[in-house]
Amino acid sequence: MLIDTRSLFLALGLCSIGPSVGATAALEPLRAVGFDAEGVSIEVRSHGCTHAHDFVLDWVFVEQTPVALQVRRERPDRCRGKPRWVRLRFDVNHTFSRDIDVTNPFSAWARSPQ
């Protein structure tokens, strides 16, 4: 079987292009997200050591208005406590005058995980 080396190098080169710096963490599964005049609140799973500073909010803007949000956990929760939902609050200086698309997966758990 013959392999075209140019195609192989192109495929390997494209595979090596990863997400930008700061966007390497996976999207965090959310239970809920809320927007109000003071900022954003999210509910995420915790084992006891989850804090707001463990997360990064990546915004997409159109004409200086936020239109999309991705929440990424940069530091894992390494505690071993019983998993539970925690609400985290983020103060932001954006005006939410339209719907915001949240691209994170949402969890199917209706109540705190057992």
Secondary structure, DSSP 8 states (H G I E B T S, - for coil): ----HHHHHHHHHHHH----TT--S-B--BSEEEEETTEEEEEEEESS---GGGEEEEEEEETTEEEEEEEEESS-----S--EEEEEEEE------S--EE-S-B---SS---
